[in-house]
Amino acid sequence: MTRRALITGITGQDGSYLADYLLGLGYEVHGLVRRVALEAPESRFSRIAHILDRVTLHPASLESYASIFHVLSKYEFDECYHLAAQSFVAESFADGFSTMNMNINGTHYVLAALREVRPSCRFYFAGSSEMFGNATEVPQKETTPFQPRSPYGISKLAGFHLTRNYRDAYGLYCLSGILFNHESPRRGLEFVTRKTTTTVARIKLGLASELRIGNLDARRDWGHARDYVRAMHTILQQREPDDFVIATGETHSVRELCELAFAEVDLDYREFVKIDERYYRPAEVDQLIGDASKARRVLEWEPTYTFSELIKEMVASDLALVRASIH
């Protein structure tokens, strides 16, 4: 019998890769999208344009319990992947209220509706390494105390505790994947990795002359979104619900990111990168690195991309996109 999955945030980086992956496994895939997105499909659905004829989209808002309840009551879902969120950390400092409202209430609405009409549906919550913040131990694992340093991290931690509470209090199969940074050619342009690779492409093709960036020494544990959505699915197939850290276990600095990306087009990053204090966070997290040994042991999950392979793919993709936009 065909399994049916619902993805919130299906139009985002992770949602689109997860939809690809689940379709490949023979799932019937549904997604929640904002009604405004349905009115502008060319721009809003660019990441899922290649599978639009194979997925079912439902207009709903994370800020409306009624719209979520309506979709969940209409279909028997086997799995629900809750990926939708305001996920840009810098924006969470600029507008903490919207971040909190969408990320916390949205998660609560989905969980409450599932409990009401689909208690047997398995629920995946997209946790984040930002929940660790100024962690007391390096690397961070499932038992590391959380000390978030941004409104985004705080909102994700609230969602993590909500998910655990619904598991403990109501016996629902719900869990969290605590995913460290993961990137791809489908990453949003506002994130430092994609901002870097697309600007590198524009500089190479004569459309830009510099890359303005914040803290070059900030280090992150960067993986590929393709590897991470595979982990999401595997986590949800376990006999008992449990939370897992998903990470590569190695860090790279923003400086290394710039060096690699510019080298891909035979340029020296030092000639083009300009430090701009506007891009510094009010509360910086200097080093996040994940210990995914539990996932490696229990899930037999391993990342397949190296950092350099990831950046190489992103630069090549952005070169193609920028070239196409010129002609």
Backbone bond lengths (Angstrom), bond angles and torsions (degrees), N, CA, C in turn:
res aa  C-N    CA-C-N  psi(-1)  N-CA   C-N-CA  omega(-1)  CA-C   N-CA-C  phi
1 M - - - 1.452 - - 1.532 110.00 -
2 T 1.338 116.36 134.59 1.464 121.10 -176.97 1.523 111.25 -68.07
3 R 1.321 116.16 130.51 1.457 120.26 177.61 1.526 109.80 -83.35
4 R 1.332 114.94 144.95 1.466 120.71 -177.27 1.526 109.15 -116.07
5 A 1.332 115.98 127.52 1.466 121.28 -178.77 1.518 110.93 -121.69
6 L 1.326 115.30 144.10 1.461 122.11 175.25 1.529 108.17 -113.22
7 I 1.339 115.95 131.34 1.463 121.33 179.38 1.522 108.94 -119.53
8 T 1.344 117.23 119.15 1.460 118.90 168.66 1.527 106.05 -87.28
9 G 1.325 116.80 139.94 1.460 118.94 -175.74 1.522 112.25 80.05
10 I 1.321 117.43 29.57 1.474 121.25 -176.30 1.525 112.12 -65.91
11 T 1.338 117.88 -23.05 1.466 119.96 -178.25 1.526 112.64 -85.14
12 G 1.332 117.51 -4.94 1.461 120.70 179.88 1.516 112.67 -86.23
13 Q 1.327 115.73 -178.73 1.466 120.92 -179.94 1.529 111.48 -54.91
14 D 1.329 116.77 -58.34 1.461 120.40 -175.50 1.521 111.69 -67.34
15 G 1.333 116.48 -41.52 1.463 120.11 -178.81 1.517 112.67 -60.89
16 S 1.328 115.72 -39.93 1.474 119.16 -178.63 1.529 111.42 -70.18
17 Y 1.335 116.93 -41.94 1.472 119.24 177.52 1.527 111.22 -67.16
18 L 1.333 116.14 -37.39 1.468 119.74 178.97 1.531 110.18 -65.91
19 A 1.339 116.68 -40.83 1.470 120.18 177.61 1.526 110.12 -60.72
20 D 1.328 116.40 -44.31 1.476 120.61 176.62 1.526 110.39 -56.10
21 Y 1.333 115.14 -47.66 1.463 121.26 -175.37 1.528 111.32 -65.11
22 L 1.323 117.06 -46.09 1.468 120.97 -178.58 1.522 111.71 -66.97
23 L 1.337 116.99 -38.34 1.473 119.73 176.43 1.522 109.94 -61.33
24 G 1.326 115.98 -38.96 1.465 120.94 178.06 1.520 112.92 -63.76
25 L 1.344 115.93 -25.35 1.468 120.90 178.34 1.533 112.12 -90.93
26 G 1.343 116.13 0.96 1.462 119.68 177.27 1.519 115.40 91.01
27 Y 1.324 117.34 13.70 1.468 121.37 179.02 1.532 110.90 -73.53
28 E 1.323 115.56 155.71 1.463 122.29 164.21 1.531 104.75 -92.55
29 V 1.319 117.28 119.56 1.461 121.32 -171.19 1.525 111.72 -109.38
30 H 1.329 115.30 128.86 1.465 122.76 176.02 1.523 108.53 -119.75
31 G 1.325 116.12 153.47 1.457 119.74 178.50 1.512 111.97 -140.28
32 L 1.337 115.71 146.37 1.468 121.16 172.99 1.523 108.16 -91.97
33 V 1.326 116.56 132.39 1.465 120.94 176.82 1.521 108.84 -136.59
34 R 1.315 115.50 150.44 1.459 119.18 176.28 1.521 109.51 -68.99
35 R 1.320 116.81 145.19 1.463 120.79 -178.13 1.528 111.23 -57.88
36 V 1.332 116.55 -36.06 1.464 120.18 179.94 1.528 110.92 -61.00
37 A 1.340 116.39 -30.03 1.471 120.00 179.18 1.522 110.88 -67.85
38 L 1.319 116.27 -35.88 1.470 119.97 179.32 1.516 111.49 -65.29
39 E 1.325 116.38 -23.57 1.470 120.50 -179.01 1.531 111.94 -85.41
40 A 1.311 117.41 -11.66 1.466 121.05 178.59 1.527 109.64 -138.23
41 P 1.350 116.72 60.38 1.473 120.16 -173.06 1.522 114.65 -62.35
42 E 1.357 118.11 -28.47 1.465 119.61 -176.25 1.534 110.66 -62.03
43 S 1.323 116.63 -43.70 1.471 119.14 -178.01 1.527 111.95 -87.64
44 R 1.319 116.96 -37.88 1.467 120.26 -173.22 1.524 113.28 -78.00
45 F 1.323 116.64 -27.84 1.470 119.95 -173.69 1.521 113.02 -108.29
46 S 1.333 117.61 22.52 1.463 119.87 -174.48 1.530 112.59 -59.06
47 R 1.343 117.38 -35.71 1.469 119.76 -176.91 1.533 112.79 -75.20
48 I 1.339 117.04 -20.39 1.474 118.86 -179.27 1.533 111.83 -117.23
49 A 1.344 116.61 15.66 1.467 120.47 -178.40 1.531 111.62 -56.98
50 H 1.336 116.31 -35.25 1.462 121.09 -176.13 1.537 113.33 -74.87
51 I 1.348 116.97 -11.02 1.472 119.35 -179.10 1.536 112.84 -125.89
52 L 1.337 116.75 11.64 1.470 119.75 -176.68 1.524 113.12 -56.06
53 D 1.331 115.77 -32.09 1.476 119.05 -178.85 1.528 112.15 -81.07
54 R 1.345 117.03 -1.82 1.466 120.19 -177.11 1.522 113.26 -116.73
55 V 1.341 117.16 -2.47 1.459 120.64 179.00 1.530 109.42 -121.67
56 T 1.325 115.86 156.57 1.466 121.88 177.22 1.520 108.16 -109.20
57 L 1.331 116.18 122.47 1.463 120.94 -177.61 1.526 110.65 -105.98
58 H 1.327 115.44 141.00 1.462 121.53 -179.15 1.521 109.70 -124.39
59 P 1.344 118.23 127.48 1.463 119.16 175.23 1.524 110.47 -69.92
60 A 1.320 116.94 127.74 1.466 122.22 179.27 1.518 107.91 -164.72
61 S 1.312 116.47 160.00 1.455 121.55 179.14 1.518 109.92 -126.45
62 L 1.331 116.05 137.48 1.461 120.39 176.74 1.524 111.26 -66.00
63 E 1.318 116.48 -14.27 1.461 120.34 178.88 1.532 111.98 -93.83
64 S 1.346 115.71 5.17 1.463 120.14 -179.92 1.526 110.58 -128.00
65 Y 1.326 116.24 106.42 1.461 120.37 178.27 1.527 110.68 -59.61
66 A 1.329 116.58 -39.60 1.468 120.72 -176.97 1.521 111.74 -60.55
67 S 1.330 117.93 -40.91 1.472 120.53 -177.69 1.525 110.90 -69.38
68 I 1.332 116.72 -36.95 1.470 121.00 178.03 1.533 109.73 -68.73
69 F 1.322 115.29 -45.32 1.471 121.20 178.81 1.529 110.69 -57.87
70 H 1.329 116.04 -41.44 1.467 121.27 -178.49 1.536 111.48 -60.11
71 V 1.332 116.20 -47.25 1.475 120.18 -178.89 1.527 110.78 -66.07
72 L 1.327 117.17 -44.30 1.465 120.66 -177.84 1.534 112.34 -67.89
73 S 1.321 117.12 -29.57 1.465 119.38 -179.90 1.521 112.09 -79.67
74 K 1.327 116.10 -15.59 1.466 121.02 -175.18 1.534 112.60 -85.22
75 Y 1.344 115.99 -29.74 1.467 120.29 -174.46 1.531 111.13 -129.84
76 E 1.323 115.82 147.90 1.470 122.51 173.40 1.532 107.55 -84.65
77 F 1.317 117.19 102.76 1.463 120.56 178.61 1.529 110.10 -97.38
78 D 1.331 115.34 137.08 1.464 120.95 176.57 1.521 111.18 -86.42
79 E 1.347 115.20 -33.65 1.459 120.60 -177.02 1.518 109.79 -140.78
80 C 1.337 115.64 143.79 1.465 121.45 176.34 1.514 108.41 -129.57
81 Y 1.325 116.28 122.60 1.459 121.77 178.81 1.525 108.05 -107.90
82 H 1.319 116.09 109.74 1.463 120.17 -176.57 1.530 109.72 -94.58
83 L 1.330 115.15 93.20 1.459 121.31 -175.83 1.526 112.38 -107.29
84 A 1.331 117.29 -18.67 1.468 120.33 -175.61 1.524 111.15 -65.81
85 A 1.336 115.43 135.94 1.466 121.07 178.81 1.513 108.64 -172.79
86 Q 1.331 115.50 161.65 1.460 119.60 165.41 1.521 103.25 -82.00
87 S 1.343 116.76 106.45 1.465 119.75 -166.07 1.526 115.16 -111.22
88 F 1.330 117.92 3.72 1.463 119.72 -179.27 1.533 108.33 -90.71
89 V 1.332 116.49 113.30 1.469 121.06 -172.56 1.526 112.34 -58.76
90 A 1.332 117.89 -42.44 1.465 120.56 -179.02 1.527 110.96 -60.87
91 E 1.318 117.10 -40.83 1.464 121.29 179.14 1.523 110.95 -65.12
92 S 1.338 116.51 -31.05 1.467 119.30 -179.81 1.528 111.30 -66.15
93 F 1.337 117.35 -27.69 1.467 119.90 174.56 1.528 110.03 -74.37
94 A 1.347 115.90 -37.12 1.465 120.35 -178.22 1.523 111.54 -72.09
95 D 1.336 116.96 -36.09 1.462 120.67 -178.22 1.521 109.84 -139.30
96 G 1.326 114.87 75.31 1.458 120.74 -177.62 1.516 113.37 -65.02
97 F 1.341 116.98 -31.37 1.459 119.99 -176.90 1.532 111.73 -65.48
98 S 1.329 116.38 -47.24 1.469 119.87 179.64 1.521 111.39 -64.26
99 T 1.342 115.77 -40.06 1.467 120.50 178.97 1.522 110.34 -60.50
100 M 1.324 116.66 -48.37 1.467 121.09 179.94 1.521 111.30 -62.49
101 N 1.324 115.90 -46.14 1.450 120.79 -176.88 1.527 111.74 -60.64
102 M 1.321 115.79 -50.95 1.462 119.32 -177.06 1.530 111.76 -69.54
103 N 1.322 116.57 -46.41 1.460 119.35 -172.06 1.531 113.36 -73.99
104 I 1.331 116.98 -37.53 1.467 118.93 -178.67 1.522 111.25 -84.93
105 N 1.339 116.62 -54.25 1.469 118.76 -178.59 1.517 112.00 -64.11
106 G 1.348 116.51 -39.03 1.463 119.67 179.72 1.517 112.01 -58.80
107 T 1.327 115.69 -44.26 1.471 120.56 177.91 1.530 110.60 -63.68
108 H 1.329 116.03 -42.98 1.461 120.52 -179.85 1.529 111.23 -63.41
109 Y 1.331 116.98 -41.04 1.473 120.91 179.52 1.523 111.32 -61.63
110 V 1.346 116.20 -45.03 1.469 119.50 -178.42 1.534 109.99 -64.54
111 L 1.324 116.75 -45.39 1.468 120.40 179.42 1.525 111.87 -62.60
112 A 1.333 116.52 -43.47 1.465 120.14 -178.85 1.526 111.23 -65.35
113 A 1.334 116.60 -40.28 1.468 120.12 179.23 1.523 110.79 -67.45
114 L 1.330 117.04 -40.13 1.471 120.56 177.29 1.525 110.29 -61.07
115 R 1.312 116.51 -45.23 1.463 119.96 180.00 1.531 110.78 -59.94
116 E 1.317 115.37 -37.30 1.458 121.01 -176.30 1.531 112.73 -73.54
117 V 1.342 117.26 -46.39 1.476 119.45 -172.07 1.529 115.60 -119.40
118 R 1.351 118.14 -18.22 1.473 119.79 -178.85 1.526 110.62 -135.73
119 P 1.333 119.04 57.99 1.467 120.57 -175.12 1.525 114.43 -63.88
120 S 1.333 118.02 -16.54 1.469 119.65 179.97 1.529 112.37 -92.72
121 C 1.330 116.97 -4.93 1.470 120.98 -179.97 1.527 109.26 -73.78
122 R 1.321 116.67 134.54 1.465 121.01 178.17 1.529 109.73 -82.24
123 F 1.341 116.05 135.48 1.464 121.43 -172.42 1.526 110.99 -118.28
124 Y 1.332 115.12 128.87 1.467 121.77 176.72 1.521 108.89 -112.54
125 F 1.339 116.56 125.68 1.460 121.36 175.50 1.522 110.15 -105.76
126 A 1.329 115.63 131.13 1.461 120.75 179.45 1.517 110.37 -81.61
127 G 1.330 115.60 91.89 1.454 120.87 173.86 1.521 109.22 -76.07
128 S 1.322 116.29 179.85 1.466 119.75 -175.61 1.524 111.53 -147.08
129 S 1.332 115.14 149.93 1.459 119.99 175.80 1.530 110.90 -64.45
130 E 1.343 117.28 -20.01 1.466 120.63 178.46 1.533 111.19 -63.53
131 M 1.334 117.39 -16.32 1.466 120.51 176.68 1.536 110.45 -66.00
132 F 1.331 116.34 -27.52 1.469 119.74 -179.18 1.529 111.36 -74.84
133 G 1.335 116.71 -36.77 1.461 120.67 177.74 1.511 112.73 54.97
134 N 1.315 116.39 -123.94 1.472 121.65 177.63 1.524 108.80 -83.32
135 A 1.298 115.30 74.68 1.468 120.77 -173.75 1.525 111.82 -66.57
136 T 1.334 113.77 148.04 1.464 119.75 -178.86 1.523 112.04 -84.71
137 E 1.329 116.81 -10.26 1.468 118.79 177.67 1.527 110.35 -139.16
138 V 1.316 114.56 150.59 1.467 122.21 179.60 1.517 107.64 -131.42
139 P 1.347 119.18 127.23 1.466 127.36 -1.67 1.538 111.84 -76.78
140 Q 1.338 115.53 170.89 1.457 120.95 -178.35 1.536 110.92 -94.32
141 K 1.324 115.34 136.52 1.465 120.39 177.65 1.527 109.35 -129.11
142 E 1.329 116.18 -173.69 1.467 120.94 -173.58 1.527 113.38 -59.31
143 T 1.331 117.46 -28.14 1.467 121.27 -176.56 1.527 113.66 -95.53
144 T 1.338 117.07 -0.91 1.465 120.57 179.61 1.532 110.35 -67.33
145 P 1.340 119.17 131.39 1.469 120.80 178.57 1.531 111.20 -61.52
146 F 1.328 115.15 142.31 1.465 120.54 -179.64 1.528 110.44 -87.41
147 Q 1.341 116.35 135.79 1.461 122.23 175.24 1.530 109.15 -142.37
148 P 1.341 117.47 68.32 1.470 120.45 -175.05 1.522 112.64 -60.01
149 R 1.350 115.28 147.79 1.463 120.95 -175.83 1.533 112.19 -121.03
150 S 1.321 117.19 14.29 1.465 120.20 179.45 1.518 108.90 -147.19
151 P 1.341 117.67 155.54 1.470 119.79 174.58 1.530 111.91 -55.06
152 Y 1.334 116.57 -35.77 1.471 120.17 177.33 1.523 110.55 -62.13
153 G 1.335 116.65 -49.12 1.466 120.73 179.74 1.521 112.07 -60.55
154 I 1.335 115.63 -39.70 1.468 120.54 178.76 1.531 110.33 -64.61
155 S 1.336 116.28 -43.48 1.473 119.88 -179.11 1.524 111.39 -65.45
156 K 1.317 116.86 -36.72 1.468 120.69 178.74 1.533 110.70 -69.49
157 L 1.319 115.94 -36.75 1.463 119.35 178.71 1.534 110.31 -65.56
158 A 1.333 116.43 -38.19 1.470 120.04 176.53 1.527 110.21 -62.38
159 G 1.340 116.79 -41.95 1.471 120.83 178.05 1.519 111.68 -64.26
160 F 1.334 115.91 -38.46 1.467 121.64 177.52 1.535 110.07 -60.56
161 H 1.336 116.77 -46.59 1.465 120.43 -179.55 1.531 111.83 -69.16
162 L 1.328 117.08 -35.98 1.471 120.36 175.26 1.524 110.27 -60.04
163 T 1.331 115.35 -45.43 1.472 120.70 -179.25 1.523 110.32 -61.86
164 R 1.315 116.55 -46.26 1.466 120.58 179.21 1.533 110.59 -63.22
165 N 1.335 116.64 -38.01 1.458 120.81 -179.67 1.525 111.82 -64.97
166 Y 1.322 116.93 -40.90 1.469 119.91 178.64 1.530 110.74 -67.28
167 R 1.311 116.57 -30.78 1.464 120.94 176.20 1.525 110.13 -69.57
168 D 1.335 116.34 -47.78 1.460 120.86 -175.82 1.525 113.02 -74.39
169 A 1.326 116.41 -41.04 1.465 120.18 -173.37 1.528 113.41 -83.53
170 Y 1.337 116.06 -34.72 1.466 118.92 -173.01 1.529 114.07 -116.79
171 G 1.321 116.29 -2.14 1.457 119.58 177.72 1.514 115.23 71.64
172 L 1.334 117.20 20.04 1.462 119.86 178.10 1.529 109.76 -76.08
173 Y 1.344 114.67 152.95 1.459 118.98 174.92 1.529 106.32 -85.28
174 C 1.316 115.98 91.09 1.461 119.14 178.49 1.525 109.56 -140.17
175 L 1.321 114.67 144.30 1.465 120.45 -173.04 1.514 110.01 -154.18
176 S 1.323 114.92 173.86 1.461 120.87 -179.69 1.523 111.01 -127.01
177 G 1.311 114.78 141.32 1.456 121.28 167.72 1.518 106.19 -101.76
178 I 1.328 117.35 121.81 1.469 120.49 179.19 1.526 106.69 -94.65
179 L 1.312 115.08 90.07 1.461 120.38 -171.90 1.521 111.68 -91.57
180 F 1.316 115.17 131.38 1.455 120.31 172.93 1.531 108.54 -81.01
181 N 1.332 116.77 174.25 1.470 119.83 -172.78 1.514 112.07 -52.02
182 H 1.310 115.53 132.77 1.461 120.09 175.64 1.524 108.48 -139.04
183 E 1.313 114.53 137.09 1.462 122.39 -168.85 1.521 110.09 -127.79
184 S 1.337 116.07 175.71 1.467 121.76 178.84 1.522 108.45 178.76
185 P 1.323 117.39 173.80 1.469 118.94 173.62 1.532 112.76 -62.64
186 R 1.329 117.88 -15.30 1.463 121.24 179.65 1.530 112.60 -93.76
187 R 1.310 118.29 5.91 1.464 122.21 -179.96 1.527 108.85 -65.50
188 G 1.334 117.14 149.41 1.460 121.29 177.95 1.523 111.19 -64.97
189 L 1.318 116.08 148.14 1.470 121.06 -175.91 1.524 113.13 -66.31
190 E 1.348 117.90 -18.04 1.458 120.23 -177.78 1.526 113.04 -80.54
191 F 1.333 117.64 -13.93 1.471 120.53 -178.68 1.526 110.06 -81.76
192 V 1.327 116.74 146.15 1.459 120.58 -169.51 1.526 113.07 -59.23
193 T 1.320 118.79 -36.44 1.470 120.33 -179.79 1.525 110.91 -64.38
194 R 1.334 115.84 -51.30 1.471 119.91 -177.64 1.527 111.15 -71.63
195 K 1.312 117.08 -35.69 1.468 120.02 175.45 1.525 109.38 -58.28
196 T 1.338 115.53 -41.05 1.465 120.29 -179.76 1.526 111.54 -67.47
197 T 1.328 117.80 -50.56 1.466 119.45 -174.65 1.527 112.42 -68.10
198 T 1.329 117.14 -35.21 1.472 118.05 179.53 1.530 110.50 -73.58
199 T 1.345 117.18 -34.11 1.467 119.76 177.71 1.516 110.22 -70.28
200 V 1.321 117.48 -37.35 1.471 121.40 175.06 1.528 109.90 -57.58
201 A 1.327 116.25 -44.84 1.469 120.40 179.52 1.533 110.35 -63.14
202 R 1.329 116.95 -41.79 1.469 121.02 -179.13 1.536 111.24 -67.51
203 I 1.333 116.46 -37.84 1.473 119.74 177.39 1.528 109.93 -66.25
204 K 1.319 116.55 -44.84 1.470 120.98 -179.26 1.526 111.51 -59.57
205 L 1.340 115.96 -35.31 1.474 120.34 -177.26 1.532 112.30 -95.66
206 G 1.327 116.19 12.34 1.457 120.08 173.65 1.512 116.44 78.20
207 L 1.326 116.98 17.98 1.467 120.48 -176.94 1.523 113.03 -101.91
208 A 1.316 117.43 -7.41 1.469 121.93 178.64 1.522 108.12 -149.09
209 S 1.332 116.01 161.62 1.462 118.76 -176.67 1.520 113.75 -123.78
210 E 1.357 116.56 -10.35 1.457 118.13 -179.47 1.525 111.06 -155.91
211 L 1.339 114.31 161.63 1.466 121.94 174.62 1.519 107.51 -120.20
212 R 1.326 116.47 116.24 1.463 121.24 178.57 1.522 108.96 -93.46
213 I 1.314 116.15 127.97 1.461 120.62 -171.23 1.531 109.79 -145.01
214 G 1.333 116.89 161.52 1.458 121.34 -178.23 1.514 113.03 -90.77
215 N 1.314 116.07 -115.98 1.460 122.21 -173.27 1.531 112.16 -78.52
216 L 1.319 116.53 105.35 1.471 120.96 -178.68 1.521 112.49 -70.31
217 D 1.320 116.20 -19.30 1.459 119.46 -175.85 1.529 113.68 -94.27
218 A 1.341 117.30 -5.75 1.472 119.88 176.09 1.520 108.39 -61.86
219 R 1.332 116.21 136.84 1.461 121.00 -177.63 1.524 109.90 -116.41
220 R 1.331 115.92 140.88 1.457 120.99 179.43 1.529 110.14 -136.68
221 D 1.310 114.15 157.42 1.468 123.08 175.86 1.529 105.17 -96.25
222 W 1.340 116.34 98.06 1.459 121.61 -173.38 1.527 112.17 -103.19
223 G 1.329 117.19 125.62 1.456 121.90 174.47 1.518 110.70 -122.43
224 H 1.319 116.81 -174.39 1.470 122.18 179.71 1.527 109.79 -100.57
225 A 1.326 116.05 134.12 1.472 120.93 -178.29 1.527 112.52 -56.40
226 R 1.317 117.86 -32.67 1.479 119.95 178.97 1.529 110.99 -58.88
227 D 1.320 115.72 -43.27 1.468 120.39 179.17 1.525 111.11 -65.70
228 Y 1.337 115.78 -36.24 1.457 120.03 -172.73 1.527 112.82 -77.38
229 V 1.330 117.59 -32.92 1.486 118.02 177.22 1.535 110.11 -71.41
230 R 1.320 116.06 -29.98 1.468 119.60 174.78 1.529 109.86 -62.76
231 A 1.327 115.65 -37.62 1.472 120.74 177.52 1.522 110.78 -66.28
232 M 1.335 116.72 -40.60 1.477 120.45 179.30 1.528 110.50 -55.07
233 H 1.313 115.60 -48.78 1.468 120.20 -178.03 1.526 110.75 -64.18
234 T 1.327 117.00 -43.25 1.464 120.79 -178.34 1.528 111.29 -63.38
235 I 1.335 116.45 -39.84 1.472 121.17 178.87 1.526 110.14 -57.89
236 L 1.337 116.17 -39.63 1.464 120.43 -174.55 1.534 112.69 -79.20
237 Q 1.332 117.38 -4.99 1.472 120.27 -179.91 1.526 112.38 -96.47
238 Q 1.346 117.86 -1.67 1.461 119.76 -177.07 1.531 111.14 -72.46
239 R 1.330 115.85 153.67 1.469 120.60 -178.10 1.537 111.51 -59.46
240 E 1.333 116.48 -45.97 1.469 121.10 179.77 1.527 109.68 -113.91
241 P 1.340 117.46 141.63 1.472 119.60 179.51 1.524 111.18 -69.51
242 D 1.324 116.16 134.97 1.463 121.19 -179.52 1.526 108.67 -154.24
243 D 1.330 116.78 157.04 1.457 121.94 -177.93 1.530 110.38 -97.05
244 F 1.343 115.01 143.74 1.465 119.84 -176.05 1.522 111.65 -136.01
245 V 1.326 116.35 139.65 1.461 122.67 168.21 1.530 107.47 -83.90
246 I 1.340 115.69 131.65 1.461 121.37 176.13 1.530 107.87 -119.66
247 A 1.327 116.65 119.06 1.465 121.39 -174.57 1.520 109.39 -161.01
248 T 1.333 115.83 166.65 1.473 119.51 177.63 1.519 110.89 -87.36
249 G 1.353 116.51 -25.42 1.460 119.53 -178.44 1.519 113.68 85.78
250 E 1.343 116.89 9.78 1.465 119.25 175.23 1.524 109.20 -136.55
251 T 1.320 116.52 148.93 1.464 119.10 -179.61 1.520 111.39 -115.11
252 H 1.317 113.26 156.69 1.465 121.45 175.58 1.522 107.37 -138.88
253 S 1.320 115.84 147.93 1.465 119.81 -179.41 1.525 110.11 -87.17
254 V 1.328 115.05 162.34 1.467 120.40 175.31 1.531 108.69 -61.44
255 R 1.336 116.49 -32.13 1.471 120.39 177.15 1.536 110.55 -61.81
256 E 1.350 116.71 -44.63 1.473 120.30 177.89 1.522 111.08 -62.20
257 L 1.339 115.88 -39.89 1.460 120.91 177.37 1.521 110.08 -57.00
258 C 1.328 117.04 -48.22 1.465 121.74 -179.83 1.528 111.34 -63.60
259 E 1.330 114.63 -44.44 1.475 119.74 -179.08 1.527 110.99 -58.79
260 L 1.321 116.58 -47.90 1.471 121.27 -179.61 1.523 112.34 -64.72
261 A 1.331 116.04 -45.41 1.461 120.37 -175.61 1.534 111.25 -64.47
262 F 1.323 116.60 -45.21 1.469 119.28 179.72 1.527 110.97 -68.40
263 A 1.346 116.66 -35.74 1.466 120.04 179.09 1.528 111.48 -62.02
264 E 1.338 116.22 -29.92 1.475 120.59 178.97 1.525 111.91 -60.04
265 V 1.340 116.82 -27.04 1.476 119.92 179.60 1.535 110.13 -114.75
266 D 1.354 115.21 23.98 1.467 122.32 175.20 1.526 113.45 60.37
267 L 1.329 116.60 40.48 1.459 121.31 177.05 1.526 109.14 -123.77
268 D 1.341 115.34 156.75 1.457 122.07 178.09 1.533 108.17 -98.46
269 Y 1.317 116.15 118.19 1.463 120.19 -175.03 1.529 113.04 -57.79
270 R 1.342 116.91 -29.40 1.467 120.78 -175.92 1.527 112.61 -64.51
271 E 1.334 115.75 -20.97 1.469 119.57 -179.55 1.533 112.06 -82.93
272 F 1.330 117.11 -14.26 1.469 119.33 -171.93 1.531 114.67 -124.08
273 V 1.334 117.68 -21.94 1.474 120.15 -175.80 1.523 110.32 -84.15
274 K 1.336 115.56 127.64 1.461 122.33 178.32 1.531 108.34 -118.89
275 I 1.334 116.56 128.71 1.463 120.93 177.67 1.534 109.01 -73.88
276 D 1.313 115.78 129.41 1.467 121.15 -179.52 1.532 107.99 -129.31
277 E 1.320 116.22 113.86 1.471 120.30 -174.78 1.522 113.34 -65.79
278 R 1.340 116.84 -14.76 1.474 119.47 176.63 1.529 111.17 -62.66
279 Y 1.330 116.60 -22.90 1.464 120.55 -176.55 1.532 113.19 -95.40
280 Y 1.316 116.63 4.80 1.461 119.37 173.19 1.529 108.59 -77.33
281 R 1.326 117.17 142.02 1.460 120.22 176.07 1.526 110.52 -77.64
282 P 1.346 117.80 149.26 1.464 120.07 174.29 1.531 111.64 -59.59
283 A 1.325 117.01 -34.22 1.473 121.27 176.29 1.528 107.09 -133.69
284 E 1.312 116.18 100.10 1.461 120.66 -174.77 1.526 111.41 -80.06
285 V 1.327 114.83 144.46 1.457 121.15 169.72 1.524 105.51 -105.76
286 D 1.313 116.38 114.46 1.463 119.59 -170.29 1.519 113.87 -76.18
287 Q 1.320 117.28 -41.19 1.462 118.16 -176.65 1.519 112.51 -146.10
288 L 1.328 114.16 119.57 1.458 120.92 172.87 1.522 107.56 -119.48
289 I 1.312 116.15 124.20 1.467 120.63 177.04 1.526 107.75 -143.20
290 G 1.317 116.07 129.49 1.457 120.18 -173.06 1.521 114.67 -96.66
291 D 1.323 114.99 146.98 1.460 122.21 173.22 1.532 106.90 -107.10
292 A 1.323 115.90 99.38 1.465 121.05 -176.80 1.527 111.75 -97.11
293 S 1.331 117.25 27.59 1.469 119.83 -176.66 1.528 112.02 -63.00
294 K 1.333 117.59 -32.19 1.468 120.19 177.52 1.533 110.10 -65.36
295 A 1.330 116.79 -42.39 1.472 120.89 178.80 1.533 110.23 -65.85
296 R 1.313 116.24 -39.20 1.467 119.83 179.25 1.538 110.18 -64.94
297 R 1.318 115.69 -38.49 1.462 120.51 -177.06 1.536 112.03 -77.32
298 V 1.333 116.67 -50.27 1.472 121.06 -173.51 1.531 112.28 -82.71
299 L 1.315 116.08 -42.90 1.475 120.35 -175.47 1.530 112.25 -93.28
300 E 1.332 115.80 -14.36 1.473 121.79 -172.95 1.526 110.05 57.70
301 W 1.337 115.35 37.62 1.463 121.68 179.67 1.517 110.65 -93.51
302 E 1.308 115.58 136.80 1.466 121.81 176.08 1.527 108.33 -138.71
303 P 1.332 118.82 140.51 1.470 119.10 172.43 1.523 109.86 -69.55
304 T 1.320 116.88 146.21 1.469 120.23 -179.03 1.529 112.47 -107.58
305 Y 1.336 117.27 -16.92 1.471 121.33 -179.68 1.527 110.80 -99.43
306 T 1.327 116.30 140.48 1.458 120.59 169.16 1.530 107.84 -87.84
307 F 1.335 116.72 165.44 1.457 120.87 179.36 1.523 110.98 -61.33
308 S 1.314 116.77 -42.92 1.472 119.68 -178.52 1.526 111.14 -66.80
309 E 1.333 117.83 -35.81 1.468 120.52 176.98 1.526 111.08 -65.59
310 L 1.330 115.61 -38.60 1.460 120.98 177.81 1.527 111.14 -61.14
311 I 1.330 116.55 -50.07 1.467 120.84 -178.38 1.522 110.97 -66.10
312 K 1.323 116.97 -38.94 1.470 121.43 177.75 1.537 110.13 -59.03
313 E 1.336 116.81 -45.16 1.468 121.11 179.80 1.524 111.29 -64.53
314 M 1.339 116.64 -41.04 1.465 120.60 -178.56 1.531 111.81 -67.34
315 V 1.333 117.51 -41.43 1.469 120.54 179.22 1.529 109.95 -65.67
316 A 1.329 116.96 -44.39 1.471 120.70 179.44 1.527 111.01 -60.16
317 S 1.320 116.20 -42.74 1.466 121.10 179.40 1.519 111.44 -64.33
318 D 1.338 116.88 -43.89 1.464 119.76 -178.87 1.524 111.87 -70.33
319 L 1.311 117.77 -33.50 1.470 120.06 174.36 1.526 110.06 -60.12
320 A 1.333 116.08 -44.95 1.472 121.06 179.83 1.528 110.60 -63.77
321 L 1.348 116.71 -42.74 1.466 120.49 -179.40 1.512 112.33 -65.39
322 V 1.330 116.81 -43.56 1.465 120.53 -178.77 1.533 110.00 -67.89
323 R 1.332 116.71 -40.69 1.463 120.03 177.24 1.531 110.60 -60.62
324 A 1.314 116.26 -43.32 1.469 120.92 -179.60 1.525 111.30 -63.71
325 S 1.336 116.49 -33.93 1.470 119.93 -178.85 1.536 112.16 -72.94
326 I 1.343 115.32 -21.87 1.465 120.13 -179.86 1.524 110.80 -78.29
327 H 1.326 114.40 -40.01 1.481 118.96 -174.46 1.524 112.50 -87.92
